[in-house]
Amino acid sequence: MKKVYYLKTCSTCIRILKELNLSSEFILQDIKNEEITVEQLEQMKALSGSYESLFSKRSKLYKEMDLKNQKLEERDYKHYILEHYTFLSRPVIIVNDSIFIGNSKKTIEAVKGFIDS
């Protein structure tokens, strides 16, 4: 499976998608218009190892809800990601059994290297 979870209103996600120039084999899911299902999130967790690795601590809601001062556990991260799309670190790119999370330069370079190989 080749899939990208992204936000079409996020300029960073759009820039990354243009930069990667992905083939038509990739399924793009705008997480604002098509919510992440429990099954999809569980698949991402299986590939990444934890819900925390998928969770964005840079989300506005993270600060607004004062979550940084709470002790969050795996079930909390899962709950918040399913509750509101902004808690997913974006983009999440899945290529078969590999997952790439976030928009760091290192992550995007890793995606490029993986796709080109």
ABEGO torsion letter per residue (X at the ends): XBBBBBBAABAAAAAAAAAAGBBAABBBBBAAABBBBAAAAAAAAAAAGBAAAABBAABAAAAAAGAAABBBBAAAAAAAAAABAAABBOBBBBBEABBBBEABAAAAAAAAAAAAX
